[in-house]
Every structure is written in C-alpha cells, then in structure tokens.
Amino acid sequence: MNFIEWSQRRLVAHGFDPGVPDGLWGRNTRRAVIAFQAAQDLPVTGTLNAATVEMLRGGPAGAGAASGPKEPSPELLDRFPWMELALRKLGLHEGRDNAELRKFLKSDGKTLGDPAQLPWCGDFVETCIAVSLPETGLPGNPYLARNWLKFGHDVDPCFGSVLVFWRGSRTGISGHVGFYYSEDADTYHVLGGNQSNKVSVSSIRKDRLLGARLPLEDGPYPRKVVTSAADFKLTTNEA
C-alpha cells in the first residue's frame, strides 16, 4: 500500500468517497479530499498537506486515532500524481493496444484522435496532467509539443517536469514533449507517449532541450534531479 492508497482508505473510513482505493490520484480522490477538508474546517486546497494527513490519521467523528500501522512515508511519486498515472500506462502501444490507449487519451474528455494515425506525445502529456490535476491551466492546443513551453512556470529540469525538445531544427515548429524521469551526463530519460510508437522511457540528448515546466497549482513540488534509484526516495524530515 502506498501513501495515496492509505489516504484513500482513510477518506473512506471518515465517510468520504474517493472511488476504489487504487493508490492513484485523480478527480475522485481530489474531490473527496476537498469535501473532507471543508467538513473539518481545514483550508480547502485539494492536496494532502500536513494538516489534512493529521486529521485523516484520527478516527471519524472524534472516535480516537485510527488503529493499525502508521501510514507509508510519501515517496517521490506521491508528490507527482501525473507521473504515477503515466507509469501505469507504460508499454501501451498505438497498434497492439490501440483501443486501451485511445480510451485513456479520451479519459479527460477530449483527444487529438487515433494515436496510430496522429502524433500523440502532446495528447499523452495533456491527459496525464488534466486527469491528475483537473484544476490546472493547460496551454492552448496542448497537442502541439512546443506549446507546452507556455505551461505552468519555467524550472530547471527535475523529476516530473514537462520537458520540451526540438525536432528537425531548434528554430522550427516541430517538437517532442514528455516528462522528466531521470538523467545521465548526456541525456534525459523521458517518460512519454509516441516514443517508438508506445508509452516508454526513452533517452533524449540534453542539447535538444528547449525548456522544462512545472504546474503552478498544488505546488510547491520537490526539485529533484534523479541519477540513481536512491533518488526516488523523498525525505520528509531533514533533521
């Protein structure tokens, strides 16, 4: 059980419905958090901040603290719900898994079209962001990769950030967009769609990067450079 699933189960215990406790942040979980915060007279942020988690630990209606083990410590993925969602789609192929992939790309209410016929890297990024952060502002025409340079705010490349690359020419209009997963000395390892016709983690040279962006909403987000497996652990008490 990860931190998100623990939170979902605690919401259920308090009488709020996040949907099936699946460990995945989405619209239903966010709505349940908002309703819980309002009922507890907490600031309504829609995020699992420290005050909300503390109230979730307690029993419903003043029944005392919950029994059982303490909740799992948040890890890096728990802070980036769009990355958790993207990783669950890893391996989906535009041909072999066309129906499942099309269903996902339409799950936010809109889609560019058939991924077997159209470039869908922007569609994948847009769906992951829109489903996991339904209140966030998206760029105009998010299916055009370079338009993601107008998303959120500019950051140095870090885990979860939207990375925009040029294709063909730095000054042209073609591009590619995906999410920072990790890096080495020369390349970014990009979690994205339309990479070898599927959702994959692919290496792209750093000199092709045009910019990195993070959402404005629900932050601040940890600025983590990932170069090894140990970097995926997120400390919460830096004593």
N, C-alpha and C positions, 0 to 999 in steps of 0.2 A: 504494500500500500504506500503510495507516495503522498506528499503533503496536500495536493489538491483533492485526492480521494478522501483523505482524512477530513478535510474541511467540508466536503460534500456530505459525508456521513454525519458530521456534527450538525450541519444545517438541517438534515432530516430529523435528527434527534430533537432539535428545537422547534420542529413543526414547519420547516420551510423546504420547498421542493426544488432541488437543483436538477431534477431528472435522474437518470440512472447514475449512481456513483461510479464513474469510469476513470477518474483521475485526469480528466480532460477539461480544461477551462473553456467555457463557451457562453452563449447568450443565457441559457437557463441558469447556469451557476451564478453568473453575474447578477441576474435579476433576483435570485434568492439571497445573495449577499446584500444587495441594496435593500430588500424588504427586511432582512434581519437587522441591518444597521438602523433603519428607520424605527423598527419596533423597540430597539434597545437604546434609542436616543443617542446614537453614535453619529458622527459626521458621515453623511451618505457619500461615499467615494466609489463604491462598487469594487473595491480592492480588498485583499486580505491583509490589511495593515495590522500592526501590533495590537491595537485596541480591539479590533474585531476578533482576532485569533484568541485573545484573552477571554472575551465573552463566549466564544464558541467552546472553550475548554470547560466552562461551567455547565451545570445541569440546567435543563429548561425550567422556567417558572420558579427560580430560586431553589431548586431541588438539591443544590450542592454540586460539587465538582464531579465531572464525569469519571467513572471508573475505567480501569484498563490502562495500557501503556500510553505514555506521552506521545504526542503527535510526532511524525517524522520531521526531522530538520529540513527546511527548504533547501533544495539544491538549485543549481543554476537554471535548469529548465523550468522550474516552478515560477521563476520571475519573467519568463518569456513564453506566454501561452501559445503564441503563433509558431514558435519553434517546436513545442510539444506536438501541436497539430500537424505541422509539416512532416515531422519524423514518423508520424503514424501512417503517412501516405508514401513513405519511402518504397521505391521499387515499382510503383504503379506505372504501367507502360501505356502509351497512347494508342497502341494497336491491340495488344493482348488484353488489356484491362480497360478498354475504351468506355464501356458502359459505367463501370465504377468510377473512373476518373471524371467522366462527364457529369455524373451525379454530384461528385464532390465540388467541381468547379462551378456548379449551379447552386450549391447549398447556401450561398449568401444572397440568392435572389436574382443573380444575373451572371452571364458568362459571355465570353467572346465567341464561343462556338465549338465545333468539333476539334479537339486537340490533334487529331490525326491529319487535319487539313490546314490548321492555322497555328502560328507561333504562340505558345501559351505560357511562356515564363512569367509575363506580367499578370496573366489571369491567375496563376498559381499563387503568386505573392499577394495579390489583391484578395483572393478568397481566404487565405490564412489570416491576414490582418483583419478583414471585415468580420469573419466569424468569431475570432477570439477577442477583438476589440471593437465591438459594434458601434461605439460612440466616436471612434476616431475619424478624423478627416482624411479622405483619400485624395490623391491627385486627380485632376481631370484626365480622362482617358487613361486609366491605370494599366491598360493593356499595352501601351507603348512604353518600352523599358525605360527610356531616358526621362519620361515624365515623373518617375519616382525620385528624381533629384529635387522635386518640389514637395516631397512628403516630409512631414514632421520637422525635424531640425537636423542640421549638419553635425556629425560627430566623427571622431577618429574611428576607423574600423574596429569593431568589437563584437563579441558574441551577440547574435540576434539582430544585428543591424542589417538594414536593407543595403545591399551593395549593387551599384550600377556600373556596368562596364560598357566600353565602346566596342563595336564590331565594324570591321572594314576600315573605318577612319575615325580618329578621335573627334574630328570636326563634323562628321556626318550625322545622320539621323538614326542609324541602326544601333542597336544595343542589346544588352542582356541584363537581367535583374534576378537576384536570388538573395539568400540570407547567409550572413557570415556564420560558419560553423567552427572553423579553426584555421590555422595558417602555419606555414613554414617560412623559411627565409625568402623564397621567391614567389610563392603562390598563396592565394586564398582558397580554402576548401569551402565551396559554396553549396549550400543545401537549396535546391531549386527544382523547378519544373522545366520541361523541354530540354533536358540535358541527356544526350544520347536517347532522345525520344521518351524519356521517363523522368520520374522524380528520383533524384540521385544526389550524392555529394560528389562534386567534380572540382578539380583543381584549375584555377584560372590565374594567369600571371598578374602580379601586382601592378605592373606598368600599364595594364589596361583599365585600371580603376578610375572612374570619374567622380565617385563620391559615395559616402556612407551616411545613412539616415536612421534615426530612431523616432518613434512616435512621441508626440508632445503629451498625450493623455496617459494617465495611470503610471507615470514615472515617479521618481527617477529610477532608471534602470541601471544595474551594475555595469560598469565599463570594464569588461573582462577580455583580455587577449588570451586566446586558447592555443597553446602549443603542445599540450600533453593531456592525458586522461585526468591527471590530478587537478587540472584547471577547472573541470566541470563541477567540483565541489565548491559550494559557496558558504563561506563562514558567516555566522550571524552574530558573533560576539568576539570581536577582535581585541581581547584583553592582552 
